[in-house]
């Protein structure tokens, strides 16, 4: 199957008062047509920056894509005009932002907000746009009679449904969902995720789902990319990552969630904090928190190893355990 999205060697930087921050560092990631990839990592790992880069929403100053390519259906999005990019946004690629409260215009009815998107992207009459707006509201489980209501008249979960309706209004091929349930009550989270899943099945939309919740990934994705300090440090199928994770950070993520079949007195968080992006450690960026760190980890950046089934891992320990040192010592 063809890749709908292919990110190659992407570097995104922010120039801040504290110095240059490499928010995304040499990221490679691909997504097959119709598939869902979960992008997992702690706050500050660079997930949102990566997502915004795909839609070219990184604003200068302070941020910019320094190098690399983002291919959407073979077209390099980093090399096209803003005019072309505008046509792709919404029509082909849509994004659900984290906070539905800030994603909606408070002084415009939700019906108008949805139909405007449809009218702009599909160049249809206002009557046709209104018709489609109503069917989108129905699809996300909102009574179309509420189209004349304003965002403040909706609950958080309903607002997020409206945001999803806007994101899907033009039947995008690719949906980038950035923590779509973070701002919602636990009771509403499952409903919203079910909604995205159902819509994917109905419309065949590919999904890049950004989250810090491995449970959400398990229920919604076929592939998992683990991001740490701006890099994808492990990638693989859902089964591989859940059954055979190789990177110590991934191991730490799994250890930090409660397991149904084990009595839990205390959760085991990953010790330490994500490093300051303006002052990253030498060598492996995870080494200050890694219980397996050796001398080499402190100075040499590990290379990415690709296993036969597409599972990749970036760790010196994997090289050592599999006798892959020769030619793979990493670099400073
Ligand atoms: Fe730990 Fe070393 Fe692997 Fe980094 S390279 S994750 S410090 S073992």
Boltz pocket constraint, residues with backbone or C-beta under 6 A from the ligand:
constraints:
  - pocket:
      binder: B
      contacts: [[A, 247], [A, 248], [A, 249], [A, 284], [A, 285], [A, 286], [A, 287], [A, 290], [A, 291], [A, 292], [A, 293], [A, 294], [A, 297], [A, 302], [A, 314], [A, 315], [A, 316], [A, 317], [A, 318]]
      max_distance: 6.0
